[in-house]
């Protein structure tokens, strides 16, 4: 395989990891869903070794107990000569007293020669339908099959990332990092395990709408099913100890959102950083 193809595959693996691991903690027993009605638009910059590779925007809309999330992004490396991709993902569902409950999830990805569309339907927290186009005709013998019991009480990646229940803890409290989030992305079922690491000040460059300090969580990826046991990306994500996510409170919206995600790579640190935040509450 030549260096161009290796670069494209490596860059794709990096951003898949960054986007799927930008998650906030799920709810604990007894907590209630507290996001406030309105719209929140968060813009993130993606970078590798300090070089910006593109950005993506996530719009969260809440009306009553219903929610909708829309994320759009565009990424490239060396003006698209090495790597270029665009993507859109959506999620919709209901905010229940216990946790967000997704109804549908979609992903539309275009990476040049590789294009893909995914659709997931949920029924009371359980995956009821999955569609992937194009579907691979040949099954890989090293891929762990996903069982029906593993698709119960799971979140899609976008809901897990931006509609966590807000715990009754002060901003920067590391208790928010004691969580395990079950996620299904249409192919893989995996857990994201968060543990406390430290508290950090956001600094002067953070959007003014944020309430610091940030709770910095160590992130561990635990594959459950749907993954290839011999895949180098899976092996790297399982063993690395350097992934972290910074979680910050947005009081006006009643949300915690990722402020920064760091993933160490052979090319330097991959990162996603929140650069702009717009909040539009619903008027009575």
HELIX and SHEET records of a PDB file:
HELIX    1   1 UNK A    3  UNK A   20  1                                  18    
HELIX    2   2 UNK A  148  UNK A  151  5                                   4    
HELIX    3   3 UNK A  157  UNK A  162  1                                   6    
HELIX    4   4 UNK A  174  UNK A  177  5                                   4    
HELIX    5   5 UNK A  232  UNK A  239  1                                   8    
SHEET    1   A13 UNK A 126  UNK A 133  0                                        
SHEET    2   A13 UNK A 114  UNK A 123 -1                                        
SHEET    3   A13 UNK A 100  UNK A 111 -1                                        
SHEET    4   A13 UNK A  83  UNK A  95 -1                                        
SHEET    5   A13 UNK A  66  UNK A  77 -1                                        
SHEET    6   A13 UNK A  51  UNK A  63 -1                                        
SHEET    7   A13 UNK A  38  UNK A  48 -1                                        
SHEET    8   A13 UNK A 268  UNK A 281 -1                                        
SHEET    9   A13 UNK A 255  UNK A 265 -1                                        
SHEET   10   A13 UNK A 244  UNK A 250 -1                                        
SHEET   11   A13 UNK A 211  UNK A 225 -1                                        
SHEET   12   A13 UNK A 189  UNK A 200 -1                                        
SHEET   13   A13 UNK A 179  UNK A 184 -1                                        
END                                                                             
